[in-house]
Amino acid sequence: MMLRQIAICATASLLLAACAGTAPSLPPDRSSVNATHSLSESDFEKQDLALSCAMIKDENDRIRAEANKFNNAINKNSKNNQVAGYIAGVLFLPAVLATKQNTAEKENLDALQLRFDTLQRLKRFRDCSS
């Protein structure tokens, strides 16, 4: 009985740890009605300030394409990860080792999102259309 409770707790812990991922922290609010900080040149790196609206659009397009590539790699493994998780939870705990966490892809997506956010703020600062 005690061994079963330990196994259930260990399984639950492993499943929760496998699903846990931290989102990057949100940037300061610069666009809401109650925003306390407005955008200024000091919010951007020099190389970003040199970008034209067309260059910002091109980089946004590149980021979207690269993010799609990473999302496709993650989605490709999701079904296998679900099956391994079910098997680990119900039948065989070491099956959780068969999951692929896609850590590098997720870290790259976080970096791309931060860059995309910077470009969105720069677009607003430069008053670029669309």
C-alpha positions in Angstrom: 0.0 0.0 0.0 2.8 2.4 1.0 4.7 1.6 -2.2 1.7 2.3 -4.3 1.2 5.8 -2.7 4.9 6.6 -3.3 4.6 5.4 -6.9 1.5 7.6 -7.5 3.2 10.6 -5.9 6.3 10.1 -8.0 4.3 9.7 -11.2 2.3 12.9 -10.5 5.5 14.8 -9.7 7.1 13.7 -12.9 4.1 14.5 -15.0 3.8 18.0 -13.5 7.5 18.6 -13.9 7.3 17.5 -17.6 4.6 20.0 -18.2 6.1 22.9 -16.3 7.7 25.6 -18.4 8.2 29.1 -17.5 7.1 31.9 -19.7 9.4 34.9 -20.1 8.5 37.8 -17.9 6.3 40.5 -19.4 7.9 43.7 -20.5 6.9 47.0 -18.8 3.5 48.4 -19.8 4.0 51.2 -22.3 0.8 51.2 -24.2 -2.2 50.8 -21.9 -4.4 53.7 -20.8 -2.7 53.6 -17.4 0.8 53.2 -18.7 3.5 54.8 -16.5 6.3 54.6 -19.1 6.2 55.9 -22.6 8.6 54.7 -25.3 11.8 56.6 -25.9 15.1 56.1 -27.7 16.6 54.8 -24.4 14.3 51.8 -24.6 16.2 50.5 -27.7 19.6 49.4 -28.7 21.5 51.6 -31.2 21.3 48.9 -33.9 17.5 48.7 -33.4 17.1 52.5 -33.8 18.9 52.2 -37.1 16.2 50.0 -38.5 13.7 51.4 -41.0 10.0 50.4 -41.0 10.7 48.1 -44.0 13.6 46.5 -42.1 11.4 45.9 -39.1 8.8 44.3 -41.2 11.4 42.0 -42.8 12.8 41.0 -39.5 9.2 40.3 -38.1 8.6 38.1 -41.1 11.8 36.2 -40.5 10.9 35.7 -36.8 7.5 34.4 -37.7 9.0 31.9 -40.2 11.6 30.7 -37.7 9.0 30.5 -34.9 6.9 28.3 -37.1 9.8 26.0 -37.7 10.4 25.6 -33.9 6.6 25.1 -33.3 6.4 22.4 -35.9 9.3 20.6 -34.3 7.6 20.8 -30.9 4.2 19.7 -32.3 5.8 16.8 -34.1 6.7 15.3 -30.7 3.5 16.2 -28.8 1.6 13.0 -29.7 4.6 10.7 -28.7 5.0 12.7 -25.5 1.3 12.2 -24.7 1.4 8.5 -25.3 4.6 8.2 -23.2 3.0 10.2 -20.4 -0.1 8.0 -20.4 2.0 4.8 -20.3 4.1 6.2 -17.5 1.1 7.2 -15.5 -0.8 4.0 -15.9 1.6 1.2 -16.7 5.3 1.8 -16.6 6.9 4.8 -14.9 10.2 4.8 -16.8 8.2 5.4 -20.0 8.3 9.1 -19.1 12.0 9.0 -20.2 10.7 8.5 -23.8 9.3 12.1 -23.9 11.2 14.7 -25.8 11.1 18.1 -24.0 12.3 20.2 -27.0 14.2 22.4 -24.6 16.3 24.1 -27.2 13.3 24.8 -29.4 11.4 26.3 -26.5 14.4 28.5 -25.5 14.7 29.7 -29.1 11.0 30.5 -29.2 11.4 32.5 -26.0 14.2 34.5 -27.5 12.3 35.1 -30.7 9.3 36.3 -28.8 11.4 38.8 -26.9 12.9 40.1 -30.2 9.4 40.2 -31.7 8.2 42.3 -28.7 11.1 44.7 -29.1 10.3 45.1 -32.8 6.6 45.7 -32.1 7.6 48.5 -29.6 10.0 49.9 -32.1 7.3 49.9 -34.8 5.0 51.8 -32.4 7.9 54.2 -31.6 8.6 54.8 -35.3 4.9 55.0 -36.1 5.2 52.4 -38.8 2.0 51.3 -40.5 0.8 47.7 -40.1 
